[in-house]
Amino acid sequence: MWQKLSLRARISLLLALVLAFGLLINIARLVVEAGPRVQAEDQSVIRLAREFIEMIVTDLKETPDPEARLRQIAGDLSRLRHVSITLQDETQRAANIGQAVDDPHAPPVWFVNMVHPETTSVAVPVSVHGKPQQLVITSHPNDEIAEIWDGIVTQLGVGSITALALFLVTMTVVSRALTPLADLSRVMNRIETGDYGARVAPAGAPELAALCGKLNHLAATLGEAVEEKRRLAERAVSLQDLERKQIARELHDELGPYLFSLRAHASALVRLAESAEPAREALQAHGSAILEQVNALQQFNRRVLEKLRPVALAELGLSGALEALLRLWRESRPDVAIETTISRSLGETGETAALTIYRVVQEALTNVFRHARATSVNVTVEPAEPPETNGNRGCALVRVRDNGCGLTPDHKLGRGLTGMRERIMALGGTLSVASSDGGVTVEAIIPNAAR
């Protein structure tokens, strides 16, 4: 049941229990202290009454009629508030003195019996003309008990009113302090439905105001991430369309002429075969031309396949493919020193990650040899610490640094590196390009577990 209560209900219930418990403890304290208080009052009034009687009795012998004077004193003293003093033969009458009448405000019987269960009486011996008599002092704490009971009732009433007022004030303050929670819940529901522009006004306690600010920041970050994802998807589609257009153009511009030439030579061979005496030289010429066209088609096929999927990557693995790529560049550009550091401890990178690493190195080297006018290039591929957003997945660090002319301040990344950056971001990695007087550094963090 406690788990089903709202925060406001829990605070209300706890506060009510604390106030009720405090009030009950205070009332219990008054009740426990009532008995000793009444007993102390009894002892005090009886002691004072006894001292008073002993002082008066010493003057009885000097009176003409000591017995009448004693009865007069007993009658006068029977009207005291908390005590009655009577002759022994009038004890029963004195017992009725001070008894409570039917008073609706009188304390209940159970309370009287609890705080003063027995009547306290003390006999003081008195001698009149040699005749022993006794004055009986009887305590009547009814007034004291009534005062204590009135105090308990008053405490109960005032305490209840005070506790109720404190409860209402506290709940009003708590309700106002928790008002931002409703706004937070409403805004989170809107964010859940995709409304990342929803915001909540910071209000309430500093902790809740900080929570509102963090929720607004989270909504803004989610909105930016969703928009970035949309842009990446749009860019990926446009890159795919562009790659298809390039392949279609190459097929049309290169494959078409080769096929037309093959058709022409094949038609010529058919015509020669139909002649009675085909010319040997013509047959050889057309056959050689067909072989040349087929060889050119094979070269074209390799270039297209290399663009779609590096053959060396599938045959040699990532390290072997990178070494083959760097060897080709060394052979084609012997004037540029290429230093490589390819770690053998990359682990299982995954097909998509391996292709991405290969493409980053390929694109970076292409840019170096085309634009940088560099004399040395350093290529590094090694394990890297994963970024915080990547969890526990291992990552590969790819760094290509040259000593060329660098980039101009207004330079924009080409289509190749832009496509690589978006591809790497889609995998959860990062790509950065830094330029200085000493050249350009392309650095990428690529998650290994991407498939």
VEXZAFI-452552 format. One record per atom (N, C-alpha, C): residue in three letters; x, y, z. Coordinates in steps of 0.001 Angstrom, whole numbers, plus 500000, padded with zeros to 6 digits. Layout:
ALAXYZ;...
***
This chain:
MET500836498787500000;MET500000500000500000;MET500866501256500000;TRP501951501225500801;TRP502832502408500883;TRP503414502735499518;GLN503749501692498724;GLN504357501929497421;GLN503378502576496444;LYS502090502412496673;LYS501090502979495764;LYS500774504433496072;LEU501210504928497239;LEU500911506301497618;LEU501797507273496864;SER501241508424496538;SER502024509473495897;SER502946510126496921;LEU503896510914496427;LEU504830511587497328;LEU504086512537498255;ARG503095513263497732;ARG502324514180498566;ARG501571513413499654;ALA500988512254499299;ALA500256511454500288;ALA501202510889501341;ARG502398510489500933;ARG503362509954501912;ARG503776511029502906;ILE504075512217502398;ILE504467513309503289;ILE503318513652504236;SER502098513683503715;SER500927514006504547;SER500751512969505658;LEU500848511699505296;LEU500652510636506289;LEU501746510676507355;LEU502984510842506944;LEU504080510900507913;LEU503948512106508838;LEU503586513255508275;LEU503431514447509102;LEU502296514277510099;ALA501167513705509644;ALA500037513487510554;ALA500417512530511683;LEU501141511469511356;LEU501553510519512384;LEU502507511160513387;VAL503445511974512896;VAL504396512633513798;VAL503682513595514739;LEU502742514404514204;LEU502008515352515046;LEU501141514626516069;ALA500440513560515634;ALA499601512806516561;ALA500444512135517645;PHE501583511596517246;PHE502460510943518224;PHE502991511948519237;GLY503374513134518778;GLY503848514167519694;GLY502775514613520668;LEU501538514769520158;LEU500432515177521034;LEU500133514094522067;LEU500148512841521647;LEU499875511748522586;LEU500961511653523650;ILE502200511862523256;ILE503286511831524248;ILE503107512934525286;ASN502713514127524851;ASN502513515245525786;ASN501362514958526742;ILE500244514405526222;ILE499095514069527077;ILE499482512967528058;ALA500217511961527564;ALA500635510877528455;ALA501534511400529567;ARG502389512358529247;ARG503248512944530276;ARG502422513627531356;LEU501396514368530952;LEU500535515043531929;LEU499800514032532810;VAL499332512932532196;VAL498605511926532969;VAL499539511236533957;VAL500764510906533504;VAL501715510236534391;VAL502116511142535543;GLU502252512429535294;GLU502658513357536347;GLU501505513748537267;ALA500254513394536913;ALA499101513813537719;ALA499106513154539096;GLY499381511817539161;GLY499365511113540441;GLY500368511689541426;PRO501653511799541088;PRO502617512403542025;PRO502267513833542391;ARG501681514550541463;ARG501318515939541765;ARG500212516003542814;VAL499202515109542706;VAL498105515086543690;VAL498620514619545044;GLN499484513614545029;GLN500023513128546292;GLN500864514198546984;ALA501643514929546213;ALA502430516005546814;ALA501524517082547393;GLU500407517355546701;GLU499458518351547201;GLU498815517872548499;ASP498469516569548565;ASP497885515996549787;ASP498831516156550965;GLN500045515742550793;GLN501017515822551872;GLN501246517256552322;SER501244518180551382;SER501490519577551723;SER500352520150552564;VAL499107519919552112;VAL497974520524552839;VAL497775519851554204;ILE498032518533554267;ILE497880517853555557;ILE498937518338556544;ARG500145518537556094;ARG501198519027556979;ARG500876520437557488;LEU500416521285556579;LEU500077522648557001;LEU498900522636557978;ALA497897521770557675;ALA496724521708558569;ALA497108521191559951;ARG497997520221559987;ARG498411519671561274;ARG499163520711562081;GLU500053521455561472;GLU500789522502562178;GLU499829523582562682;PHE498805523881561870;PHE497835524896562257;PHE497027524433563473;ILE496619523128563476;ILE495839522594564606;ILE496675522594565883;GLU497911522167565773;GLU498765522122566956;GLU498961523515567533;MET498978524534566693;MET499143525903567171;MET497864526393567867;ILE496697525990567318;ILE495433526459567895;ILE495112525722569188;VAL495384524430569227;VAL495015523623570401;VAL495736524111571653;THR496868524696571540;THR497607525187572714;THR496868526307573429;ASP495939526968572731;ASP495184528073573344;ASP493838527628573892;LEU493481526297573804;LEU492155525855574251;LEU492003525948575771;LYS493087525683576498;LYS492989525652577958;LYS492664527021578530;GLU492939528045577824;GLU492709529392578333;GLU491283529868578071;THR490514529098577324;THR489129529502577013;THR488199528992578103;PRO487028529678578353;PRO486091529228579393;PRO485507527869579073;ASP485202527609577810;ASP484579526339577420;ASP485413525737576293;PRO486476524980576674;PRO487376524421575639;PRO486665523502574653;GLU485691522734575131;GLU485038521789574220;GLU484213522523573177;ALA483504523567573588;ALA482709524343572616;ALA483623525046571630;ARG484747525560572210;ARG485698526237571313;ARG486280525263570291;LEU486517523982570726;LEU487065522968569818;LEU486073522651568708;ARG484774522558569108;ARG483771522281568079;ARG483642523456567099;GLN483775524668567624;GLN483706525832566753;GLN484873525853565769;ILE486051525507566319;ILE487236525476565419;ILE487061524417564343;ALA486564523223564744;ALA486355522146563783;ALA485340522557562725;GLY484258523284563152;GLY483270523735562174;GLY483850524745561197;ASP484668525658561741;ASP485263526658560835;ASP486250526032559837;LEU487028525073560330;LEU488036524466559459;LEU487461523469558459;SER486213523080558640;SER485615522121557702;SER485311522754556352;ARG485428524076556264;ARG485097524750554997;ARG486340525064554158;LEU487515524474554493;LEU488715524698553680;LEU488571524027552312;ARG489427524465551366;ARG489267524020549970;ARG489790522598549755;HIS491022522345550111;HIS491643521074549788;HIS491690520110550965;VAL491148520520552126;VAL491246519668553302;VAL490063519961554219;SER489642518974554978;SER488597519163555990;SER489129518667557336;ILE488771519403558422;ILE489217519055559783;ILE487966518901560633;THR487749517717561152;THR486537517426561923;THR486898516638563172;LEU485950516691564166;LEU486103515828565336;LEU485861514396564907;GLN486342513479565688;GLN486281512079565301;GLN484852511605565097;ASP483918512081565882;ASP482540511632565737;ASP481855512250564525;GLU482483513186563906;GLU481915513806562713;GLU482677513409561443;THR483445512308561551;THR484277511896560418;THR483438511533559213;GLN482310510834559474;GLN481469510436558339;GLN480926511649557619;ARG480564512679558391;ARG480080513901557735;ARG481187514569556951;ALA482395514500557502;ALA483514515130556808;ALA483864514394555523;ALA483529513088555564;ALA483847512329554355;ALA483047512809553168;ASN481889513365553464;ASN481051513857552370;ASN481413515273551942;ILE482266515940552767;ILE482656517302552422;ILE483609517270551231;GLY483394518051550339;GLY484287518131549187;GLY483988517124548107;GLN482977516216548320;GLN482653515287547260;GLN482053516044546081;ALA482374515579544946;ALA481928516286543740;ALA480463516041543507;VAL479793517054543133;VAL478390516956542732;VAL478372516601541261;ASP477185516344540758;ASP477061516003539334;ASP477390517217538493;ASP478639517301538096;ASP479130518433537305;ASP479558517892535943;PRO478971518388534853;PRO479357517874533524;PRO480823518135533201;HIS481449519118533860;HIS482850519430533604;HIS483795518721534565;ALA483235517916535486;ALA484071517212536460;ALA484866516133535750;PRO486064515823536258;PRO486867514768535635;PRO486168513430535759;PRO486387512522534830;PRO485733511208534899;PRO486240510402536087;VAL485406509435536505;VAL485727508629537673;VAL487014507845537468;TRP487192507293536254;TRP488392506482536009;TRP489666507306536176;PHE489589508601535821;PHE490764509449535962;PHE491032509752537430;VAL489936509989538210;VAL490092510265539642;VAL490674509051540349;ASN490143507864540027;ASN490651506642540658;ASN492107506362540271;MET492493506781539080;MET493853506511538624;MET494863507414539325;VAL494541508693539516;VAL495516509624540075;VAL495434509701541593;HIS494247509342542193;HIS494119509419543664;HIS493125508353544114;PRO493557507095544113;PRO492599506012544383;PRO492096505965545816;GLU492834506482546820;GLU492440506380548221;GLU492425507764548874;THR491506507914549845;THR491423509166550596;THR492470509178551703;THR493160510293551847;THR494211510413552860;THR493651511129554098;SER493774510444555259;SER493278511026556525;SER494353510864557598;VAL494451511905558460;VAL495418511883559567;VAL494691512348560833;ALA494813511602561961;ALA494165511948563233;ALA495165512672564120;VAL494717513826564680;VAL495553514620565580;VAL494917514545566988;PRO495580513914567987;PRO494978513783569330;PRO494900515145570044;VAL493757515367570742;VAL493531516608571496;VAL492916516210572855;SER493384516833573927;SER492856516525575261;SER492130517753575802;VAL490843517560576190;VAL490028518646576739;VAL489524518180578114;HIS489993518887579216;HIS489641518518580580;HIS489966517053580831;GLY491085516610580308;GLY491514515232580537;GLY490798514223579692;LYS489883514666578845;LYS489130513761577975;LYS489789513767576588;PRO490309512614576197;PRO491010512566574889;PRO490013512613573726;GLN490322513434572787;GLN489537513525571548;GLN490522513597570355;GLN489979513505569196;GLN490823513533567988;GLN490213514444566929;LEU491096515221566347;LEU490713515984565160;LEU491242515229563937;VAL490351514910563018;VAL490720514127561815;VAL490900515086560629;ILE492103515031560066;ILE492424515845558886;ILE492252514964557642;THR491352515319556770;THR491068514539555550;THR491318515406554321;SER492119514903553428;SER492419515670552189;SER491300515479551178;HIS491013516528550437;HIS490008516503549365;HIS490636517144548105;PRO491362516317547322;PRO492080516876546157;PRO491201517004544911;ASN489883517036545104;ASN489003517095543921;ASN489307518315543054;ASP489528519444543715;ASP489810520659542938;ASP491131520527542168;GLU492119519941542861;GLU493415519767542195;GLU493295518803541013;ILE492534517711541212;ILE492332516749540114;ILE491576517406538965;ALA490570518232539324;ALA489812518927538279;ALA490704519878537497;GLU491622520561538202;GLU492549521469537503;GLU493454520690536546;ILE493922519532537049;ILE494783518727536170;ILE494006518247534952;TRP492772517782535189;TRP491941517300534062;TRP491653518434533076;ASP491331519614533609;ASP491095520752532709;ASP492346521078531889;GLY493515520954532560;GLY494762521198531815;GLY494963520190530693;ILE494627518911530968;ILE494764517880529929;ILE493804518142528785;VAL492549518474529126;VAL491556518747528076;VAL491975519965527250;THR492445520990527970;THR492889522199527253;THR494079521891526351;GLN495030521123526916;GLN496207520752526119;GLN495805519949524893;LEU494843519038525088;LEU494374518233523970;LEU493714519103522901;GLY492870520018523338;GLY492190520878522371;GLY493144521821521649;VAL493967522529522467;VAL494914523478521852;VAL495932522752520993;GLY496416521599521501;GLY497385520833520719;GLY496806520331519412;SER495538519888519469;SER494904519405518236;SER494751520527517222;ILE494309521692517719;ILE494146522834516803;ILE495494523264516227;THR496522523316517115;THR497859523701516651;THR498406522697515637;ALA498217521381515938;ALA498696520350515021;ALA497973520430513683;LEU496644520681513732;LEU495885520796512493;LEU496345522002511673;ALA496553523123512364;ALA497025524322511649;ALA498410524088511050;LEU499303523463511844;LEU500639523169511335;LEU500580522204510159;PHE499689521221510243;PHE499530520258509149;PHE499054520950507879;LEU498063521826507997;LEU497534522527506821;LEU498586523446506205;VAL499296524178507068;VAL500339525078506546;VAL501435524284505846;THR501865523197506495;THR502934522386505897;THR502497521776504574;MET501263521273504515;MET500789520666503281;MET500637521701502171;THR500264522919502545;THR500190523970501530;THR501564524262500952;VAL502547524362501849;VAL503924524607501385;VAL504429523445500536;VAL504166522205500988;VAL504626521031500243;VAL503948520953498875;SER502642521240498849;SER501923521189497577;SER502489522191496582;ARG502773523403497063;ARG503356524399496156;ARG504761524002495733;ALA505516523392496656;ALA506884522991496316;ALA506895521854495302;LEU505872520976495345;LEU505827519839494429;LEU505085520135493137;THR504595521369492993;THR503876521716491763;THR504724521487490512;PRO506043521815490511;PRO506837521559489297;PRO506868520102488875;LEU506604519155489791;LEU506616517746489400;LEU505539517444488367;ALA504375518075488527;ALA503312517875487541;ALA503731518430486182;ASP504372519602486190;ASP504867520167484928;ASP505934519277484315;LEU506826518742485168;LEU507856517834484657;LEU507227516598484017;SER506231516035484666;SER505572514840484120;SER504904515154482786;ARG504249516305482696;ARG503573516676481445;ARG504579516873480311;VAL505691517557480615;VAL506695517800479576;VAL507364516484479160;MET507623515574480114;MET508228514293479761;MET507303513472478875;ASN505995513556479117;ASN505048512867478238;ASN505103513435476825;ARG505239514756476716;ARG505339515369475391;ARG506638514969474694;ILE507725514907475466;ILE509006514476474882;ILE508912513023474422;GLU508202512205475203;GLU508055510794474840;GLU507322510628473519;THR506397511530473228;THR505653511463471970;THR506411512090470805;GLY507619512633471071;GLY508421513183469988;GLY508441514694469926;ASP507788515363470881;ASP507792516828470893;ASP509021517306471666;TYR510174517388470981;TYR511417517755471650;TYR511550519257471860;GLY510584520017471404;GLY510589521451471675;GLY509892521811472974;ALA509350520808473681;ALA508659521069474943;ALA509659521505475997;ARG509279522491476792;ARG510141523011477858;ARG509305523216479117;VAL509964523138480273;VAL509321523383481557;VAL510023524555482219;ALA509233525472482762;ALA509801526647483427;ALA510405526235484767;PRO511684526516485010;PRO512290526167486312;PRO511560526869487453;ALA511119526104488435;ALA510385526661489578;ALA510564525728490761;GLY510048526167491914;GLY510114525346493115;GLY511458525444493813;ALA511757524414494582;ALA513019524362495332;ALA514207524329494367;PRO515396524697494862;PRO516569524687493975;PRO516801523332493313;GLU516549522230494048;GLU516759520915493457;GLU515800520679492294;LEU514520521050492477;LEU513548520866491397;LEU513832521809490239;ALA514263523037490542;ALA514605523976489470;ALA515780523437488650;ALA516773522853489332;ALA517900522259488608;ALA517441521077487762;LEU516498520287488295;LEU515960519156487536;LEU515223519635486293;CYS514484520727486423;CYS513792521298485257;CYS514802521740484198;GLY515877522381484647;GLY516898522815483697;GLY517548521635482987;LYS517811520563483727;LYS518420519382483108;LYS517467518722482121;LEU516165518704482447;LEU515192518136481510;LEU515130518970480235;ASN515168520284480365;ASN515172521144479175;ASN516412520882478325;HIS517567520733478999;HIS518796520446478261;HIS518713519090477566;LEU518131518107478263;LEU517972516783477672;LEU517062516834476450;ALA515958517587476556;ALA515044517707475417;ALA515744518355474226;ALA516531519403474508;ALA517260520064473421;ALA518276519118472787;THR518988518361473635;THR519981517416473111;THR519321516324472278;LEU518187515808472761;LEU517470514792472000;LEU516978515346470670;GLY516477516585470714;GLY516030517203469470;GLY517163517336468467;GLU518326517780468950;GLU519479517906468059;GLU519917516542467535;ALA519883515516468408;ALA520297514176467975;ALA519348513625466907;VAL518039513834467128;VAL517069513363466142;VAL517239514100464822;GLU517471515410464901;GLU517674516184463672;GLU518961515749462974;GLU520005515492463756;GLU521263515020463164;GLU521071513644462523;LYS520288512799463186;LYS520002511485462609;LYS519246511628461298;ARG518296512554461257;ARG517549512771460012;ARG518470513261458899;ARG519372514197459264;ARG520315514697458260;ARG521246513599457774;LEU521700512740458710;LEU522562511636458308;LEU521838510681457365;ALA520581510372457711;ALA519812509475456833;ALA519622510102455452;GLU519301511392455440;GLU519125512091454165;GLU520430512114453378;ARG521544512370454090;ARG522838512398453421;ARG523220511018452905;ALA522921509980453709;ALA523234508620453261;ALA522475508267451992;VAL521196508676451941;VAL520404508404450735;VAL520972509154449541;SER521353510424449767;SER521901511209448656;SER523238510642448198;LEU524075510148449141;LEU525348509546448758;LEU525136508255447981;GLN524151507484448416;GLN523843506265447669;GLN523396506597446248;ASP522542507612446121;ASP522106508023444780;ASP523290508515443950;LEU524201509260444618;LEU525363509768443898;LEU526270508624443446;GLU526479507637444336;GLU527294506489443945;GLU526656505728442798;ARG525345505580442821;ARG524665504894441715;ARG524833505657440403;LYS524735507009440511;LYS524915507818439311;LYS526327507676438758;GLN527326507664439660;GLN528705507517439205;GLN528924506163438546;ILE528378505115439188;ILE528530503783438589;ILE527819503717437245;ALA526606504309437195;ALA525869504312435925;ALA526633505076434852;ARG527256506198435233;ARG528029506972434264;ARG529234506181433769;GLU529928505519434694;GLU531090504734434288;GLU530681503563433393;LEU529566502929433757;LEU529096501829432909;LEU528738502329431508;HIS528118503509431461;HIS527707504053430165;HIS528907504533429378;ASP529845505236430066;ASP530961505843429355;ASP532044504837428997;GLU532246503818429820;GLU533342502886429568;GLU532855501521429109;LEU531876500974429785;LEU531401499648429399;LEU530693499677428054;GLY529948500730427800;GLY529218500819426524;GLY530130500769425315;PRO531188501615425220;PRO532094501548424061;PRO532772500195423915;TYR533184499583425053;TYR533815498268424954;TYR532857497234424357;LEU531616497262424829;LEU530638496304424301;LEU530350496561422820;PHE530260497845422459;PHE530026498172421037;PHE531181497672420184;SER532423497871420680;SER533588497414419933;SER533602495900419821;LEU533291495206420922;LEU533235493748420871;LEU532187493269419875;ARG531039493941419850;ARG529985493558418917;ARG530457493730417480;ALA531162494863417238;ALA531632495121415877;ALA532645494058415442;HIS533619493723416288;HIS534618492715415938;HIS534005491332415815;ALA533038491045416690;ALA532382489739416577;ALA531596489636415274;SER530917490714414871;SER530180490711413601;SER531131490533412432;ALA532304491183412509;ALA533280491035411430;ALA533777489607411347;LEU534007488945412482;LEU534446487552412462;LEU533385486643411850;VAL532100486945412152;VAL531026486138411565;VAL531022486279410050;ARG531190487497409573;ARG531194487710408130;ARG532387487021407464;LEU533548487097408147;LEU534709486419407588;LEU534519484903407556;ALA533859484397408604;ALA533638482950408644;ALA532703482492407548;GLU531794483378407096;GLU530856483007406038;GLU531495483066404643;SER532629483741404496;SER533289483846403192;SER533959482532402815;ALA534139482335401538;ALA534733481078401072;ALA536171480956401507;GLU536929481998401375;GLU538337481961401771;GLU538618483146402706;PRO538367482965404082;PRO538613484080405020;PRO540098484444405063;ALA540347485751405193;ALA541730486237405258;ALA542289485983406650;ARG543448485328406676;ARG544077484974407940;ARG544455486214408737;GLU544962487228408061;GLU545386488438408772;GLU544202489158409395;ALA543076489175408694;ALA541886489842409229;ALA541375489118410467;LEU541379487765410416;LEU540932487007411585;LEU541815487298412796;GLN543110487327412593;GLN544015487611413695;GLN543820489024414249;ALA543574489980413351;ALA543394491359413814;ALA542139491495414664;HIS541043490899414170;HIS539803490992414953;HIS539914490222416266;GLY540594489057416240;GLY540767488306417484;GLY541606489071418489;SER542674489694418046;SER543517490484418957;SER542745491666419531;ALA541928492299418672;ALA541132493433419171;ALA540142492978420240;ILE539537491787420027;ILE538590491279421030;ILE539303490997422349;LEU540509490406422269;LEU541268490140423492;LEU541611491427424235;GLU541976492460423484;GLU542288493750424115;GLU541053494330424812;GLN539893494229424138;GLN538674494769424738;GLN538264493979425991;VAL538442492651425932;VAL538119491840427107;VAL539045492182428267;ASN540339492377427976;ASN541288492769429024;ASN540910494122429643;ALA540517495072428766;ALA540087496375429275;ALA538830496241430130;LEU537907495349429713;LEU536705495120430517;LEU537052494528431882;GLN538032493633431922;GLN538443493070433211;GLN539032494139434125;GLN539863495027433549;GLN540410496112434345;GLN539307497024434868;PHE538358497337433998;PHE537226498176434411;PHE536420497492435509;ASN536207496183435354;ASN535458495431436366;ASN536165495477437712;ARG537514495365437700;ARG538257495421438955;ARG538117496791439624;ARG538157497852438814;ARG538025499204439386;ARG536656499403440026;VAL535635498920439330;VAL534281499063439889;VAL534145498256441174;LEU534637497026441169;LEU534559496199442374;LEU535369496793443519;GLU536500497410443187;GLU537320498025444223;GLU536581499181444887;LYS535813499903444109;LYS535022500989444684;LYS533886500453445550;LEU533258499387445085;LEU532140498837445855;LEU532619498072447079;ARG533633497277446905;ARG534135496461448016;ARG535561496048447700;PRO536574496536448478;PRO537967496177448184;PRO538167494662448212;VAL538684494140447142;VAL538913492695447071;VAL539966492260448079;ALA540987493082448254;ALA542066492715449176;ALA541569492597450607;LEU540553493370450945;LEU540035493329452316;LEU539422491973452622;ALA538717491419451657;ALA538103490108451857;ALA539133488989451797;GLU540168489149450953;GLU541152488079450772;GLU542260488119451806;LEU542718489325452177;LEU543898489452453036;LEU543574489883454463;GLY542371490343454730;GLY542057490898456028;GLY542436492371456102;LEU542101493012457230;LEU542317494452457346;LEU543804494805457266;SER544637494133458051;SER546066494478458065;SER546701494239456705;GLY546392493101456080;GLY546958492814454773;GLY546483493775453706;ALA545193494150453760;ALA544657495089452780;ALA545305496460452925;LEU545511496916454176;LEU546160498207454383;LEU547616498177453893;GLU548300497081454170;GLU549691496982453700;GLU549755496974452176;ALA548795496292451535;ALA548763496285450072;ALA548475497677449521;LEU547551498389450165;LEU547224499746449729;LEU548435500656449864;LEU549130500587451007;LEU550307501435451218;LEU551443501050450271;ARG551560499783449923;ARG552597499354448993;ARG552345499931447594;LEU551090499956447192;LEU550758500544445895;LEU551102502031445861;TRP550811502737446953;TRP551136504171446984;TRP552640504384446985;ARG553393503536447679;ARG554854503671447678;ARG555415503454446267;GLU554840502499445532;GLU555317502230444185;GLU554976503356443230;SER553778503942443423;SER553362505009442506;SER553966506362442878;ARG554286506557444167;ARG554869507835444592;ARG556115507567445441;PRO557195507185444797;PRO558411506902445577;PRO559030508145446186;ASP558590509335445764;ASP559152510576446304;ASP558589510937447676;VAL557573510237448140;VAL556935510516449440;VAL557226509349450389;ALA557800509671451545;ALA558090508645452565;ALA556818508331453343;ILE556449507058453352;ILE555231506627454059;ILE555640505761455241;GLU555370506231456453;GLU555641505478457676;GLU554330504901458200;THR554339503665458595;THR553098503004459030;THR553280502372460402;THR552224502419461179;THR552151501713462469;THR550775501063462533;ILE550720499785462175;ILE549457499044462174;ILE549532498012463288;SER548753498222464330;SER548791497341465491;SER548171495991465174;ARG548773494952465741;ARG548244493598465576;ARG547231493235466661;SER546977494147467578;SER546084493853468720;SER544738494566468597;LEU544303494796467355;LEU542993495441467186;LEU541851494530467591;GLY542057493226467496;GLY540982492311467832;GLY539987492202466692;GLU538831491674467008;GLU537777491499466016;GLU537094492832465760;THR537338493384464564;THR536780494707464256;THR535386494630463673;GLY535061493568463000;GLY533775493507462339;GLY533891493998460902;GLU533044493494460043;GLU533135493787458608;GLU532944495262458321;THR531917495868458926;THR531632497279458658;THR532746498180459181;ALA533244497880460386;ALA534319498690460954;ALA535595498545460139;ALA535919497317459694;ALA537134497109458897;ALA537060497889457585;LEU535903497850456924;LEU535752498593455676;LEU535860500092455917;THR535314500570457036;THR535389502000457351;THR536833502429457608;ILE537594501610458349;ILE539011501928458598;ILE539774501996457274;TYR539539501031456423;TYR540228500993455129;TYR539880502234454300;ARG538595502606454274;ARG538171503751453471;ARG538750505059454011;VAL538860505194455337;VAL539426506421455909;VAL540887506573455481;VAL541652505477455601;VAL543063505538455180;VAL543154505819453684;GLN542330505158452902;GLN542353505344451450;GLN542026506785451067;GLU540966507341451654;GLU540547508703451318;GLU541574509725451792;ALA542130509526453000;ALA543121510471453520;ALA544380510471452656;LEU544870509280452264;LEU546062509216451420;LEU545801509820450039;THR544622509592449510;THR544278510181448212;THR544349511702448274;ASN543822512282449342;ASN543869513738449498;ASN545301514237449667;VAL546119513469450399;VAL547515513877450607;VAL548254513947449272;PHE548140512874448477;PHE548910512825447232;PHE548335513751446156;ARG547081514138446291;ARG546483515040445303;ARG546750516511445627;HIS546678516882446928;HIS546634518300447270;HIS547741518775448214;ALA548315517892449041;ALA549142518359450163;ALA550559518766449765;ARG551076518218448666;ARG552477518449448288;ARG553413518067449453;ALA553109516945450085;ALA553868516484451242;ALA555044515625450808;THR556043515544451700;THR557201514677451465;THR557209513465452391;SER556353513480453392;SER556258512322454292;SER554831512225454844;VAL554415510988455068;VAL553078510697455608;VAL553236509630456685;ASN552526509795457776;ASN552536508808458858;ASN551128508256459028;VAL550993506934458936;VAL549692506256459060;VAL549733505383460305;THR548768505581461203;THR548701504820462456;THR547314504203462593;VAL547268502911462882;VAL546013502207463173;VAL546266501371464421;GLU545589501703465520;GLU545834501029466796;GLU544579501079467664;PRO544543500251468720;PRO543378500300469628;PRO543298501648470318;ALA542070502036470701;ALA541853503323471356;ALA540833503155472463;GLU540867504091473427;GLU539870504113474494;GLU538522504502473897;PRO537453503759474219;PRO536144504097473649;PRO535611505385474233;PRO534886506186473443;PRO534241507384473994;PRO533154507004474977;GLU532752507968475829;GLU531752507694476879;GLU530429507247476294;THR530073507751475127;THR528787507406474518;THR528806506038473862;ASN529955505344473852;ASN530076504082473145;ASN530026502877474066;GLY529803503105475388;GLY529743501998476321;GLY531094501312476455;ASN531084499965476459;ASN532305499188476651;ASN532860498619475355;ARG532333499014474219;ARG532841498489472953;ARG534255499006472700;GLY535123498088472161;GLY536456498515471795;GLY536414499404470560;CYS537448500215470418;CYS537503501144469289;CYS538886501097468658;ALA538936501505467407;ALA540192501625466684;ALA540475503094466409;LEU541740503476466585;LEU542181504829466272;LEU542882504807464918;VAL542416505645464010;VAL543025505777462687;VAL543535507215462571;ARG544858507354462336;ARG545438508689462233;ARG546342508742460998;VAL546093509736460152;VAL546928509970458967;VAL547440511406459059;ARG548784511560459206;ARG549384512883459380;ARG550420513118458273;ASP550363514291457650;ASP551338514625456606;ASP552044515929456973;ASN553113516245456244;ASN553868517482456479;ASN553702518454455311;GLY552497518417454727;GLY552254519240453549;GLY551925520678453871;CYS551233521327452927;CYS550949522763453029;CYS549772523097453928;GLY549028522095454356;GLY547891522360455236;GLY546680522863454469;LEU545669523278455231;LEU544413523744454641;LEU544277525245454831;THR543600525876453930;THR543314527300454062;THR542233527499455121;PRO542161528700455746;PRO541157528920456806;PRO539725528713456340;ASP539428529016455081;ASP538062528888454583;ASP537830527565453860;HIS538744526617454050;HIS538622525347453339;HIS537458524526453906;LYS536743523884453011;LYS535660522989453408;LYS536021521575453004;LEU535607520626453840;LEU535924519238453557;LEU535274518790452260;GLY536010517952451510;GLY535481517431450263;GLY534401516396450502;ARG533849515937449398;ARG532754514988449479;ARG533198513669450096;GLY534473513279449832;GLY534946512007450363;GLY535019511987451877;LEU535718512983452482;LEU535826513028453948;LEU534489513334454606;THR533654514142453960;THR532329514413454519;THR531516513130454605;GLY531578512328453529;GLY530877511047453567;GLY531437510117454623;MET532789510126454795;MET533403509297455821;MET532966509730457220;ARG532931511044457449;ARG532507511542458766;ARG531083511083459086;GLU530181511205458136;GLU528796510806458390;GLU528696509300458590;ARG529499508537457851;ARG529498507084458026;ARG530002506712459420;ILE531077507369459857;ILE531641507074461176;ILE530682507503462286;MET530051508654462143;MET529077509101463144;MET527914508125463241;ALA527491507568462112;ALA526404506588462141;ALA526801505335462900;LEU528109505025462918;LEU528588503865463659;LEU528839504169465128;GLY528723505446465527;GLY528972505826466920;GLY530367506327467168;GLY531143506626466108;GLY532505507118466278;GLY532617508593465959;THR533851509055465823;THR534103510470465538;THR535208510587464501;LEU535193511695463749;LEU536253511994462790;LEU536570513471462882;SER537866513807462953;SER538294515198463047;SER539420515438462060;VAL539455516672461544;VAL540502517091460612;VAL541122518356461175;ALA542421518294461499;ALA543132519434462075;ALA544242519857461121;SER544324521170460884;SER545333521704459970;SER546234522680460710;SER547524522674460344;SER548494523603460912;SER549558523875459861;ASP550532524677460249;ASP551617524971459312;ASP552409523715458976;GLY552358522737459851;GLY553114521509459622;GLY552356520444458883;GLY551179520733458397;GLY550428519747457637;GLY549035519528458181;VAL548428518411457774;VAL547049518071458133;VAL547047516728458850;THR546202516649459883;THR546041515390460616;THR544580514973460556;VAL544334513813459991;VAL542994513226459956;VAL542961512119461005;GLU542037512238461954;GLU541976511271463059;GLU540540510800463234;ALA540383509474463318;ALA539052508877463448;ALA539059507850464575;ILE537951507828465336;ILE537702506802466356;ILE536541505967465829;ILE536798504675465591;ILE535790503806464967;ILE535506502625465885;PRO534252502435466312;PRO533913501288467170;PRO534200499968466460;ASN534853499059467168;ASN535219497776466570;ASN534041496844466374;ALA533052496973467279;ALA531966495982467276;ALA530907496272466243;ALA531045497352465484;ALA530054497639464460;ALA530087496562463389;ARG528891496115462960;ARG528794495024461969;ARG528134495533460701;
***
